[in-house]
Amino acid sequence: MHPYIPIVLGTARKGRQSEHVAQYIYNTLKNNKEAIFELVDVRNYLVESRTIPPWENSNIAKPWRDIVAKSSAFIFVVPEYNRGYPGEFKMLLDQEFKGYNKKPALIVSVSSGGFGGVRMAEHLIPTLRYMGFHLLSQDIQVPKVEEFVKMSMEEKDQTLKEKIEKMVDALIEKKND
Ligand SMILES: Cc1cc2nc3c(=O)[nH]c(=O)nc-3n(C[C@H](O)[C@H](O)[C@H](O)COP(=O)(O)O)c2cc1C
C-alpha cells in the first residue's frame, strides 16, 4: 500500500500566510506516484480549546489520532511566532503520543523575516524528538513568506520544488529503514 503523508498546517491564525506554503507543497506533491498526500489544517482539529492528553478517551481528539494512525510520515508546515511555534500546533500534537513512534517527519518553517523560522524549528525539534518522530537531518525554510506568496508559479518552483521533492524522497526512504 502507498504511504500516507499528511501535510499539516500548524497555525489557525486569521490571514495566515503559511496556508499558501502548505497549499503549494500539496499541489507539488499531489501527483507523486510514491505516496498519498493530504492537506491537514490544524483549524479543523481544534474543536475544544484545551489540551486533550493521549490517555483521555475523546471524540474530539479522535480525528487527529486517526490521521496519525494511518500516517507513514509527516510534513509539518509551521510559522514562527515569537521565536516559538503556534500554541494550537502544540495542542494538536499533545493529543497523541505512541502513534508518533519512529515516524519520519520534515519541518517546513515559515516566517515573514529573513531567517525562515529557524529559531522556531530549534524549539520544535526537541519536542518532536521526545514524541518519537524520526526527524530528517535537514529542514526547509521559507523566509519572507509574503514575497513567496506573490511569486509566479515558475518562481515558486525554482525556490522550493526541488527541495521539497528531495526531502520527500528522504521521508519515504526513512519510512522503509
Ligand atoms: C504572534 C506572532 C508572532 C510572530 N513572531 C515572529 C517571530 O518571532 N519571528 C518572525 O520572523 N516572524 C514572526 N511573526 C511573523 C510571521 O512569521 C508571519 O506572520 C508569517 O506570515 C508566517 O505566519 P502566518 O502563517 O501566521 O502568516 C509573528 C507573527 C505573529 C502572528
The ligand as a Gaussian input file, in Angstrom:
#p B3LYP/6-31G(d) Opt

LIG

0 1
 C        2.048000      36.382000      17.208000
 C        3.073000      36.448000      16.106000
 C        4.418000      36.437000      16.431000
 C        5.378000      36.493000      15.422000
 N        6.709000      36.380000      15.748000
 C        7.634000      36.277000      14.759000
 C        8.995000      35.982000      15.063000
 O        9.382000      35.783000      16.202000
 N        9.897000      35.920000      14.047000
 C        9.498000      36.103000      12.739000
 O       10.335000      36.014000      11.840000
 N        8.199000      36.355000      12.422000
 C        7.269000      36.435000      13.398000
 N        5.953000      36.656000      13.092000
 C        5.572000      36.879000      11.701000
 C        5.237000      35.570000      10.989000
 O        6.447000      34.971000      10.620000
 C        4.362000      35.917000       9.800000
 O        3.037000      36.161000      10.264000
 C        4.382000      34.932000       8.665000
 O        3.455000      35.375000       7.704000
 C        4.108000      33.471000       8.991000
 O        2.987000      33.283000       9.834000
 P        1.452000      33.194000       9.337000
 O        1.256000      31.872000       8.673000
 O        0.656000      33.334000      10.579000
 O        1.208000      34.319000       8.384000
 C        4.979000      36.609000      14.079000
 C        3.598000      36.638000      13.770000
 C        2.657000      36.541000      14.766000
 C        1.202000      36.494000      14.386000

